[in-house]
Amino acid sequence: MIDRYSRPEMAKLWNDQNRFQKWLDVELAVLKVLGEKKIVPANAAGKIRAKAKIKVSRILELEETLKHDVIAFTHSISEQVGDVGRFFHYGLTSSDVVDTALSLLLKESLENILAAFGDLDRVLVQQAKRYRSLPCMGRTHGIHAEPTSFGLKFLGWVAEFRRQRVRLERALDGISVGKLSGAVGAYGALTPEIEIKALGILGLRAESVATQVLPRDRHAEVFCTLAEIGASIERVSVELRHLQRTEVRELEEEFSAGQKGSSAMPHKKNPISAENLTGCARLLRGYAVSALENVALWHERDISHSSVERVIAPDATILTHYMIVRLTGVLRKVHVRKENVLRNLDQTHGIYFSGHVLLKLVEKGLSRENAYAIVQKRAHEA
């Protein structure tokens, strides 16, 4: 999903180089605290930091033999740092490193998504103000109902995405935790005090009660929130698609110079961006289901969640960021055809005033039932 709507930093964040670097960051934070506590030599962290480099090709080469990515990683670092390498990964289990690093990656990804909301909000507010005084036909069940303001459509989206931003901030807070409590989470080697201090260096809180892994309800909240954001983007996209139908044609996506709509029908101008975003929302919902399936692990841990998260963590975060950026671009350049908005408003020659006529008849003394029957009959005839 890397194209003109994506940001390179989102893809780079999830590449092997950065993923292993986050593992190293976790290891060095622990070593720093262990050095301060004189559990390992005080200069161990500094010596390893000075010599250790992430060599992705070497780690992957070792993994081919060892069949364990974390052991391949620790082996690669030990090769580079010499004797001090015996203190590397001291007191830790693999999940301490992997889960804490995953929290760092998700945290950074969600912060980037939050930043993207800023541009979307500004564009929506701008369009809401621009079309606040443009009356248009409101529709329920796809049928003409009563008039509304075209700007009110945009304003409703402003409010919804602000709610989604609050949800995302809550999910970001929820995933900003790590664990360094060792095998089965029982603090067999390190202490809670060491855990708190090391995680503080990384900008994370300590999980209140962990097993060998962080509880996956935290991750499920993240992916469900991303799916909710996708659902809101889809709601906007469906509206954009309907309003671009030939019979309605109240707005159009940007159609750039040289763009083609159909290989066989040169007249076509299709709502491709809105359709693209609708499809992307379906992907996000699927990722949310996968994350919910990951919550129930065996006993203190199993590894069934790992393969899932290797796919959904980068995909869902990159995709959500992409969707927000692309929707922002569509809404910034969308063309509202005011003449068609007003034409559709007048299409039924004012029959949408039926509700007001109903109330006037009630005010004049008719029962609501009789008034409704009269107005309905005349409206249908008209």
Secondary structure, DSSP 8 states (H G I E B T S, - for coil): --STTS-HHHHHHTSHHHHHHHHHHHHHHHHHHHHHTTSS-TTHHHHHHHH----HHHHHHHHHHH--HHHHHHHHHHHHHGGGGGGTTTT--HHHHHHHHHHHHHHHHHHHHHHHHHHHHHHHHHHHHHTTT-EEEEEETTEEEEEEEHHHHHHHHHHHHHHHHHHHHHHHHHH-EE----GGGS-SSS-HHHHHHHHHHHT-EE-SS-SSS--THHHHHHHHHHHHHHHHHHHHHHHHHHHTSTTT--EE----TT--S-SS-TT----HHHHHHHHHHHHHHHHHHHHHHTS--STT--SHHHHHHHHHHHHHHHHHHHHHHHHHHHHHH-EE-HHHHHHHHTTTTTGGGHHHHHHHHHHTT--HHHHHHHHHHHHHH-
